[in-house]
Amino acid sequence: MSGDLEARIIELMPEFSKGQKKIAQFILEHGEKAAYMTALALGNSVGVSESTVVRFAERLGFEGYPEFQKALQELMKSKLTSVQRIELSASRINENEVLKSVLLSDMDKIEQTLEQIDEQTFNKVVDEIVNAKRIYIIGIRSSAALADFLGFYLNMILDNVKVITTSGISDIFEQVFRITCEDLIIGISFPRYSKRTLKVLQYAKKQNAKIVSLTDSKISPLCKYSDYVLICRSDMVSFADSLVAPLSVINALIVATGLRKKDEVAKTLEKLEEIWDEFQVYEKENR
């Protein structure tokens, strides 16, 4: 419901009580703050009771305030600017406990991902990776590191993997224009979602390629183009995205694909070990 939450609030505005209208106005003007307030704090901010806030959430069709708050947070994640993110983090994190706060938040996101990700979908994605004629991977801005990591290890397992580089929008399409229905593209994007990633997935959809998305929510714009969606919880602890959970899911994809191709992987790594040793790629321990 969070995708049309704002529209729903505007639609019901004439029917709200005086107190509920105050809540609605505050949310429409300061949604980034309201999303992380308790029902009591939100009520105090607009001058209404906690019970009025709860009834407001129920009037919108939610079972209670926690469900409404979760929907509002999902909506706000894609709208916050970097400045708003760092202001929000200042209000949520004690400067004397940054390390503990960030690590606990990352642990929570991994637990949420484990609870929400669909294992059957995950296994189907591994099937698609193994069976695809060609595999394209796209991740832009902060997601580029995830795309590179996935591409680096899949290239050790398979010989048909291409990570799309992103120097310009025309360059991107020049790299994917040969994509067909026999190919697979993996799109990785989290709030704030990349328009270039979406455009590439839109093009791939028109070419009938299989599409896998790694993203944060079922209301992510990537979902509308995807055959398979792997939900990986992300967070905005500050202006820097927390991508620990998505990286864990990517790691699982790599391991699962490697197990499906274990004989080929063993031969590849044996050959690579010879090359690494010959050209002294790694420092050897003196024992």
Disulfide bonds with the S-S distance in Angstrom:
none
